[in-house]
Amino acid sequence: MKWCKKIFFLVGFPMLFVGCMNLNQPMKKIEYYTLEYTPPTITDLKPLSHVIRFEHFTASPTYNTSRIIYKNRSFKRDSYIYYRWRTNPGALVTHFLSRDIRHSGLFKAILSPDSQFVSSYILEGTVDEFLEWDMEETWKAILSLSIILIDKNKMDVGEKILFQKTYRKESLCKRKTPRSLAEAMSCAMSEISKQIIKDVYYCLKDRDQAKPF
């Protein structure tokens, strides 16, 4: 019986000691990042009297996570454990794009997905790419979005879809750090956002001009 107690002491005590050491060691803090940029300014365009409803943008399976995804070789994707986006890329893009279009003042109203007001048009889309591309000399932020503008008042499917387009932007990171990635991704989002605003504007403006009087 005594030898059993000795074995338990020799085996159990070190395990208990290691367990206590792990409990006392502080866990590394997770750092969260988001996009941050001034809404793009678009001048010399006359506002249109259209109401557009935003739908929540989805993210492709590879990027449907708050973890920062990076690529350092073909066909391979990894993610950081302690560096993350504040929320899913789909939610980030939905928020900033709707904010930018609202700030442009080019439309009568931009409605959120949960709004109870009636709209004539719907804008929805997908985040196709949202990643850090690690190359030997530098890093790049890669952002790719696909959007669809829909006319709610049309019954025919072919007439409902006004246009569908994919936008892609690569932006160099100043340093090889997550903060520089967030800065570069913000630049990419700002440029894509400005182009989307213009495309939506001219699409709806051309429809107004094509209406019979």
C-alpha positions in Angstrom: 0.0 0.0 0.0 2.9 2.3 0.8 4.5 1.9 -2.6 1.1 2.9 -4.2 1.2 6.1 -2.3 4.7 6.8 -3.3 3.9 6.3 -7.0 0.9 8.6 -6.7 3.1 11.3 -5.1 5.8 11.0 -7.7 3.4 11.1 -10.6 0.6 13.3 -9.3 2.5 16.0 -7.6 4.5 17.2 -10.8 1.2 17.2 -12.8 -0.5 19.3 -10.1 2.5 21.6 -10.1 2.4 22.1 -13.9 -1.3 22.7 -13.8 -0.9 25.4 -11.2 1.9 27.0 -13.3 -0.4 27.1 -16.4 -3.2 28.7 -14.4 -1.0 31.4 -13.1 0.5 32.3 -16.5 -1.3 35.2 -18.1 -2.9 34.5 -21.5 -1.8 36.6 -24.4 -4.2 39.4 -25.2 -6.1 39.3 -28.5 -5.7 42.4 -30.6 -8.7 43.5 -32.6 -8.6 45.7 -35.8 -11.1 47.4 -37.9 -11.2 49.7 -41.0 -10.8 53.4 -40.5 -11.0 56.0 -43.2 -12.8 59.2 -44.1 -15.8 58.7 -46.4 -14.9 59.4 -50.0 -16.0 62.8 -51.4 -17.8 63.0 -54.7 -18.5 66.4 -56.1 -20.3 67.9 -59.2 -23.1 65.3 -59.2 -26.8 66.2 -58.7 -28.6 64.1 -56.1 -31.1 61.6 -57.2 -34.5 60.9 -55.6 -34.0 57.2 -55.1 -34.3 55.1 -51.9 -31.8 52.1 -51.7 -32.0 49.3 -49.2 -28.8 47.6 -48.1 -28.8 43.9 -47.5 -26.2 42.3 -45.3 -23.2 41.4 -47.4 -22.0 37.8 -47.0 -18.5 36.5 -47.0 -17.1 33.6 -49.0 -16.4 30.5 -46.9 -12.6 31.1 -46.6 -13.1 34.6 -45.1 -16.3 34.0 -43.2 -14.5 34.6 -39.8 -13.2 37.4 -37.6 -9.7 35.9 -37.7 -7.2 37.7 -40.0 -6.5 35.4 -42.9 -3.2 35.5 -44.6 -1.6 33.8 -47.6 2.1 33.1 -48.0 2.0 30.5 -50.7 -0.3 29.3 -53.5 -3.4 27.1 -52.4 -2.7 27.8 -48.7 -4.5 30.0 -46.2 -3.7 30.4 -42.5 -5.1 32.7 -39.8 -3.6 34.5 -36.8 -4.7 33.4 -33.3 -4.1 36.7 -31.5 -4.8 39.2 -34.3 -8.4 39.5 -35.4 -10.9 41.8 -37.1 -13.5 43.4 -34.9 -16.2 41.5 -36.7 -16.8 39.4 -39.8 -15.6 41.0 -43.1 -19.2 40.9 -44.5 -20.4 43.0 -41.6 -17.5 45.4 -41.9 -18.1 46.0 -45.6 -21.8 46.4 -45.1 -21.3 49.1 -42.5 -18.6 51.1 -44.3 -20.2 50.9 -47.8 -23.6 52.0 -46.5 -22.0 54.7 -44.5 -20.1 56.0 -47.5 -23.1 56.0 -49.8 -25.2 57.8 -47.2 -22.4 60.4 -46.7 -22.2 61.1 -50.4 -25.7 62.7 -50.3 -26.4 61.5 -53.9 -29.5 59.5 -53.0 -32.7 60.4 -51.1 -32.2 57.7 -48.5 -30.0 54.7 -47.8 -31.9 52.1 -45.6 -30.4 49.5 -43.4 -31.5 45.8 -43.8 -33.8 46.1 -40.7 -35.5 49.4 -41.8 -39.3 49.3 -42.1 -39.4 52.0 -44.8 -40.1 51.1 -48.4 -37.4 51.2 -51.1 -37.3 50.9 -54.8 -33.8 49.4 -55.1 -31.8 46.8 -53.2 -28.0 46.6 -53.0 -26.5 43.3 -51.9 -23.2 41.6 -52.4 -20.4 39.2 -51.3 -16.9 39.7 -49.9 -14.9 37.4 -52.2 -11.5 38.1 -50.8 -10.4 39.8 -47.6 -6.8 38.8 -46.7 -3.2 39.6 -46.1 -0.9 38.5 -48.8 2.6 37.9 -47.4 5.3 38.2 -50.0 9.1 38.1 -49.5 9.7 41.9 -49.7 6.3 43.2 -48.6 2.7 42.5 -47.6 -0.5 43.4 -49.5 -4.1 43.8 -48.4 -6.4 42.1 -50.9 -10.0 43.1 -51.1 -12.6 41.8 -53.6 -16.3 42.6 -53.6 -19.2 41.5 -55.9 -22.4 43.5 -55.8 -25.8 43.3 -57.4 -28.2 46.2 -57.8 -31.9 45.1 -57.9 -35.1 46.9 -59.0 -37.8 45.8 -56.6 -40.6 47.1 -58.9 -39.8 44.8 -61.8 -41.5 41.4 -62.0 -39.3 39.8 -64.7 -36.1 38.4 -63.3 -34.1 39.7 -66.3 -35.3 43.2 -65.7 -34.9 43.1 -61.9 -31.1 42.9 -62.0 -29.8 46.3 -63.1 -26.1 45.4 -63.0 -23.7 43.0 -61.3 -20.0 43.8 -61.0 -16.9 42.6 -59.1 -14.3 45.1 -57.7 -10.8 44.1 -56.7 -8.1 46.1 -55.1 -4.5 45.3 -53.9 -3.0 47.8 -51.5 0.6 47.7 -50.2 1.2 47.6 -46.4 3.7 50.1 -45.1 5.1 47.6 -42.7 4.7 43.9 -42.0 2.3 44.3 -39.1 -1.4 43.8 -38.5 -1.9 47.5 -38.0 -0.4 48.2 -41.4 -2.7 45.6 -42.9 -5.7 47.3 -41.4 -4.5 50.6 -42.8 -3.9 49.2 -46.3 -7.3 47.4 -46.2 -8.9 50.7 -45.3 -7.4 52.3 -48.4 -8.6 49.5 -50.6 -12.1 49.8 -49.2 -12.2 53.5 -49.7 -11.2 53.3 -53.3 -13.7 50.4 -54.1 -16.4 52.2 -52.2 -16.0 55.4 -54.2 -16.2 53.4 -57.5 -19.3 51.6 -56.4 -21.0 54.8 -55.4 -20.3 56.2 -58.9 -21.5 53.1 -60.7 -24.7 52.9 -58.7 -25.3 56.6 -59.3 -24.8 56.5 -63.1 -26.9 53.4 -63.4 -29.9 55.0 -61.7 -29.3 58.3 -63.5 -29.4 56.6 -66.9 -32.6 54.9 -66.0 -34.2 58.3 -65.1 -33.1 59.8 -68.4 -34.5 56.8 -70.3 -38.0 57.2 -68.8 -40.6 58.4 -71.2 -42.1 61.9 -70.5 
